[in-house]
Amino acid sequence: MNIAIIGAGAAGCFAAIEIKRRLPHSKVTVFEGGKKPLAKVAVTGGGRCNLTNSFMEVSSIDSVYPRGARLMKRLLKEFSNKDTCLWFEKAGVRLATQPDQCVFPLSQDAMEIVNTLISLMRKNGVELKTGHKVTNITYNEKEQENRYSLEVMSPTGTVLYPASHVIVTTGGSPKKEGLRMFDKLNLEIIPPVPSLFSLCLPSQPITQLMGTVVENVTAAIAGTKMKADGPILITHWGLSGPAILKLSSYAARYLNEHDYQTTIVVNWFGGEREEYILNYLNDIIIRHPQKQVQSIYPQQLNSRLWLFILNECGLKEHMRWAEIGKKGLHRLASCLSSHTFNVNGKNRFKDEFVTCGGIALSNINPSTLESKKHKGLFFAGEVLDVDAITGGFNLQAAWTMAYIVAKSCANEC
């Protein structure tokens, strides 16, 4: 029995190990177009590998999986984040949960995860073929033993590989052209677009404050209900940080449709209403009427950002709080609650490229992740129209779906 796995990323390698554990006498071959397996895992989490999340601060699955939440809610009941931690701990990986609930290997080294998975594949007899890119998949329903034929570009030329079962774990494709291997399978495909990226504010004065971090803000797309909370980072090209990355995930398709040109609204008080901020500023006036406005300011802001905001409101930094006036006070409160910036473009977030879109979930059985049209064809990971915000949730989706696919494939065999 030949089981072919297309893609040696997190989902592909995990699925290969699980299948061989269940079907030790089967032949499992993983095809990878790149030179190295698990290349994306090696750089995720800044090279530390944020392999999952504790989910302790997750209010709902919808808040972390903008696409595929219903599916993930179902699948996580069978293989959860706790199961992931136990799986890696049994493999000898010690884990640590950070205050933000992100789970990393205690070594803080992504290569420990990479090497663990590669070692387990070798130990279980998985055949790994790097530099082998699958370009086409053909299905013959009349066949049983080798109902699939994979067209593979290898270092020595194009070869055909027969398989009884195929598991697709190719990850996200930046462009629809990357999904052409499915052309003959008549599958519904959601056009892929980027997710998880920072926003460009070209030539806008705030970029002069690069390096400034504000821990708790709310960022929103003007005219929509899309918003995200968390830290924000001002960069030399615009805005980044967890709040912006989450917002880019929620608004991935909207931003693509608008050619990454929109207006973003930042609340420097973490979503507090303007009335609350007015009361906060009035309290400063009562307690420090003779202090200069440049010297007394909200503790979550640094002096550079505060002076920038004062300038945006037309307030002189040397004036005293008692001199600010009603109009000046309202301008300041308005800016702190709804500071607007014109976005023009996006910037890729490091090497952790994530896409929204891919194989539509309507194609698969939600319990097994098997194709409804083609027996023995399974999908796992970001190749499906499932993606998440930052924090270990994308990798958790990969582990969970890989486990489900391996179990389903083994049960069918």
C-alpha positions in Angstrom: 0.0 0.0 0.0 1.5 3.3 -1.2 0.5 6.4 0.8 1.8 9.6 -0.6 2.0 12.8 1.4 2.5 16.0 -0.6 4.4 18.6 1.5 6.9 18.2 4.3 5.7 20.9 6.5 4.2 20.6 10.0 1.0 18.8 9.0 2.8 16.5 6.4 5.5 15.3 8.8 3.1 14.9 11.7 0.7 12.9 9.6 3.4 10.7 8.2 4.6 9.7 11.7 1.0 9.0 12.9 0.2 6.9 9.9 3.3 4.7 10.2 2.5 4.2 13.9 -0.9 2.9 12.9 0.1 1.1 9.7 3.8 0.1 10.2 3.8 -2.1 7.1 2.5 0.6 4.8 4.8 2.5 2.5 4.6 6.2 3.4 6.4 8.7 1.1 6.6 12.4 1.7 7.3 14.6 -1.3 8.7 18.1 -0.7 9.5 20.6 -3.5 12.0 22.5 -1.4 15.4 21.5 -0.4 14.6 21.0 3.3 11.6 19.7 5.3 9.9 21.8 7.9 11.4 25.1 6.6 8.6 27.2 7.8 8.6 25.5 11.3 12.3 26.4 11.6 11.5 30.1 11.4 8.1 30.3 13.1 7.9 32.2 16.4 11.1 34.1 15.5 13.0 30.9 15.3 11.7 29.6 18.6 8.7 27.7 17.3 5.4 28.8 18.9 4.0 25.3 18.5 0.6 25.9 20.2 -1.3 28.0 22.7 -2.8 27.2 26.1 -6.2 28.6 24.9 -6.6 29.9 28.4 -7.4 33.4 27.2 -9.4 32.4 24.1 -13.0 33.5 24.5 -14.2 31.7 21.4 -12.7 29.7 18.6 -14.1 32.2 16.1 -11.8 34.9 17.6 -8.6 32.9 16.7 -9.7 31.2 13.5 -11.2 33.8 11.1 -11.7 31.1 8.5 -12.5 27.5 9.5 -13.6 28.1 13.1 -16.6 25.7 13.0 -14.4 22.9 11.6 -11.6 23.6 14.1 -14.0 23.6 17.0 -15.1 20.2 16.0 -11.6 18.8 15.3 -10.0 20.2 18.5 -12.4 18.0 20.6 -10.6 15.0 19.1 -7.0 16.3 19.2 -6.6 19.5 21.3 -3.7 21.7 22.3 -3.3 19.6 25.4 -2.9 16.5 23.2 -0.3 18.3 21.2 1.7 19.2 24.3 1.5 15.6 25.5 2.5 14.3 22.1 5.7 16.4 22.0 6.5 15.8 25.7 6.3 12.0 25.0 8.8 12.6 22.2 11.2 14.2 24.7 10.5 17.9 24.1 10.1 20.0 27.3 7.7 22.8 26.9 7.1 26.2 28.4 4.0 28.4 28.5 4.6 32.1 28.4 2.5 34.8 30.2 0.8 35.5 26.8 -0.2 31.8 26.8 2.0 30.9 23.8 3.7 27.5 24.1 7.3 27.1 23.1 9.9 24.4 23.5 11.8 25.1 26.8 15.0 25.3 24.7 13.5 28.3 22.8 14.9 26.6 19.6 12.6 25.7 16.7 15.2 23.3 15.5 14.4 21.0 18.4 10.9 20.6 17.0 12.3 20.2 13.4 14.8 17.6 14.5 12.3 15.7 16.7 9.9 15.3 13.8 12.6 14.3 11.3 14.0 11.8 13.8 10.6 10.2 14.4 10.0 9.9 10.6 13.3 8.1 10.2 12.6 5.9 13.2 9.2 4.9 11.9 10.4 4.3 8.3 8.9 7.2 6.5 10.6 7.9 3.1 11.3 11.6 2.6 12.0 13.0 -0.9 13.1 16.6 -0.9 13.5 18.4 -4.2 10.5 16.5 -5.5 7.7 18.8 -6.6 4.3 17.3 -7.3 2.8 19.1 -10.3 -0.3 17.0 -11.1 -2.6 14.5 -9.4 -4.7 12.1 -11.5 -7.5 10.0 -10.0 -8.8 6.7 -11.5 -11.9 5.5 -9.6 -11.7 2.1 -11.3 -8.4 1.3 -9.6 -8.1 0.3 -6.0 -4.4 -0.4 -5.3 -3.1 2.6 -7.3 -6.0 4.8 -7.9 -3.8 7.9 -7.9 -0.9 8.9 -10.1 1.3 11.8 -9.1 3.4 13.6 -11.6 6.6 14.6 -9.8 9.4 16.9 -10.9 12.5 15.3 -9.5 16.2 16.3 -9.8 16.6 13.7 -12.6 13.4 14.6 -14.5 9.6 14.0 -14.3 8.4 10.7 -12.9 5.0 9.2 -12.2 4.3 7.8 -8.7 1.4 5.6 -8.0 -0.5 5.8 -4.7 -3.5 4.2 -3.1 -4.0 7.2 -0.8 -2.9 10.8 -1.1 -2.6 13.4 1.7 -2.2 17.0 0.7 -0.3 19.1 3.2 1.3 21.7 0.9 0.5 24.7 3.1 -0.8 28.1 2.0 -0.3 29.1 -1.6 0.3 32.9 -2.1 -1.3 32.6 -5.6 -3.9 30.4 -7.2 -1.3 29.1 -9.7 0.2 27.2 -6.8 -2.9 25.0 -6.6 -2.8 23.9 -10.2 -1.9 20.3 -9.2 -5.6 20.0 -8.4 -6.8 21.0 -11.9 -8.0 17.5 -12.9 -9.8 16.9 -9.6 -12.6 19.3 -10.1 -12.4 20.9 -6.6 -13.8 24.2 -5.4 -10.9 26.5 -4.7 -11.2 29.8 -2.7 -8.7 32.3 -4.3 -5.8 32.6 -1.8 -4.8 36.0 -0.5 -2.2 37.0 2.1 -2.9 37.1 5.8 -0.8 38.1 8.8 1.0 41.2 7.6 1.9 44.7 8.9 0.4 47.8 7.4 2.4 50.4 5.4 2.0 54.2 6.1 4.4 55.6 3.5 5.9 59.0 4.3 3.6 59.5 7.3 5.1 61.3 10.3 4.4 58.6 12.8 7.0 56.3 11.2 9.6 58.6 12.7 8.7 57.0 16.0 9.9 53.6 14.8 10.6 51.2 17.7 7.8 52.6 19.9 5.6 50.0 21.4 2.2 50.6 23.1 1.1 47.5 25.0 -2.7 47.8 24.9 -4.4 49.4 21.9 -7.4 48.7 19.7 -7.0 48.9 16.0 -9.9 49.0 13.6 -10.7 49.3 9.9 -12.7 52.5 9.5 -16.3 51.9 8.3 -16.3 48.2 9.3 -16.8 46.1 12.5 -13.3 44.6 12.1 -11.0 45.4 15.0 -8.3 43.8 17.2 -6.7 44.4 20.6 -3.2 44.0 21.8 0.3 45.6 21.6 1.2 47.8 18.6 4.6 48.5 17.2 5.5 51.6 15.2 8.0 50.7 12.4 9.9 52.7 9.8 7.3 51.6 7.2 4.1 51.8 9.3 2.4 49.8 12.0 3.0 46.2 13.2 2.7 44.1 16.4 0.1 41.6 17.5 -2.9 44.0 17.3 -2.1 44.8 13.6 -1.3 41.2 12.7 -4.6 40.0 14.2 -6.5 42.8 12.3 -4.8 41.8 9.1 -6.0 38.3 9.6 -9.6 39.3 10.3 -9.6 41.7 7.4 -7.4 39.7 5.0 -10.0 39.4 2.2 -11.4 43.0 2.7 -7.9 44.5 2.5 -7.1 42.5 -0.6 -10.3 43.6 -2.3 -9.4 47.2 -1.5 -5.8 46.9 -2.8 -4.4 47.4 0.7 -5.6 51.0 0.8 -7.9 51.9 3.7 -8.1 54.0 6.8 -7.1 52.5 10.1 -8.4 53.9 13.5 -6.2 53.4 16.5 -7.5 53.8 20.1 -4.4 54.4 22.3 -6.5 53.6 25.4 -7.3 50.0 24.4 -10.9 50.7 23.3 -12.0 53.0 26.0 -14.7 55.5 24.9 -13.9 59.2 24.4 -16.0 60.1 27.4 -13.8 58.0 29.6 -10.7 59.6 28.2 -12.1 63.1 28.7 -12.7 62.3 32.4 -9.1 60.9 32.6 -7.7 64.2 31.1 -9.9 66.4 33.3 -8.5 64.5 36.3 -5.0 65.5 35.2 -6.1 69.1 34.9 -7.5 69.0 38.5 -4.4 67.4 40.0 -1.7 69.1 37.9 -3.1 72.4 36.6 0.3 74.1 36.5 2.3 71.2 35.0 3.3 71.4 31.4 1.3 69.1 29.1 4.6 67.5 27.9 5.5 66.3 31.4 2.2 64.6 32.5 0.7 62.0 30.2 -0.9 58.5 30.0 1.5 56.0 31.4 1.0 53.6 28.5 2.5 56.1 26.0 6.2 57.1 25.9 7.2 60.8 25.7 7.9 60.7 21.9 4.5 59.4 21.1 2.8 61.8 23.5 4.6 64.8 21.9 3.6 63.5 18.5 -0.1 63.3 19.6 0.1 66.8 21.1 1.4 68.1 17.8 -1.3 66.3 15.9 -3.9 68.1 18.0 -2.2 71.5 17.6 -1.3 71.8 21.2 2.1 73.3 22.3 4.1 71.1 24.5 5.2 73.9 26.9 1.6 75.0 27.7 0.2 74.2 31.1 -2.7 71.7 31.6 -4.9 74.6 33.0 -4.4 76.4 29.7 -5.5 73.6 27.4 -9.1 74.8 27.0 -12.3 72.9 26.2 -11.7 72.6 22.5 -8.1 71.5 22.9 -9.2 68.9 25.5 -11.8 67.5 23.1 -9.3 67.4 20.2 -6.9 65.5 22.4 -9.5 63.0 23.7 -10.7 62.4 20.1 -7.2 61.7 18.9 -6.5 59.3 21.8 -9.7 57.4 21.1 -9.7 57.5 17.3 -6.4 58.4 15.8 -6.7 57.8 12.0 -4.0 56.8 9.6 -4.1 56.2 5.8 -2.9 52.7 4.9 -1.2 52.2 1.5 0.2 48.7 1.1 1.2 45.8 3.3 4.5 44.4 4.5 5.1 40.6 4.9 5.6 39.6 8.5 9.1 38.1 8.7 9.1 34.7 7.0 5.9 33.4 8.6 3.8 33.7 5.4 0.1 32.8 6.0 -2.7 32.7 3.5 -6.4 32.9 3.6 -8.2 30.7 1.0 -7.2 27.5 -0.7 -9.2 24.2 -0.9 -12.8 25.1 0.0 -14.2 23.2 3.1 -17.2 22.3 1.1 -15.0 19.7 -0.7 -14.2 17.6 2.4 -15.9 15.5 5.0 -15.5 17.5 8.2 -15.1 14.4 10.3 -12.3 12.8 8.3 -11.0 15.6 6.1 -11.4 13.2 3.1 -12.5 14.5 -0.3 -16.2 14.0 -0.9 -15.5 13.3 -4.6 -12.3 11.3 -4.4 -11.9 8.3 -2.1 -8.5 8.2 -0.4 -7.7 11.9 -0.9 -7.2 13.8 2.3 -6.3 17.4 3.1 -4.7 18.9 6.2 -3.2 22.3 7.2 -3.2 25.6 5.5 -3.9 24.2 2.0 -7.5 24.2 3.2 -9.4 27.5 3.7 -8.4 27.5 7.4 -6.1 30.1 9.0 -5.5 31.7 12.3 -4.2 34.8 14.1 -0.7 34.7 15.6 -0.1 32.9 18.9 0.5 29.2 17.9 -3.0 28.7 16.5 -1.9 28.0 12.9 0.5 25.3 14.0 -2.2 23.8 16.3 -4.5 23.6 13.3 -1.7 21.7 11.4 -1.2 19.2 14.3 -4.9 18.6 14.8 -5.8 18.1 11.2 -2.7 15.9 10.6 -3.8 13.7 13.4 -7.4 13.4 12.1 -6.2 12.7 8.6 -3.8 10.0 9.8 -6.4 8.3 11.9 -9.0 8.5 9.0 -6.6 7.2 6.5 -5.5 4.3 8.7 -9.1 3.4 9.4 -9.9 3.3 5.7 -6.9 1.1 4.9 
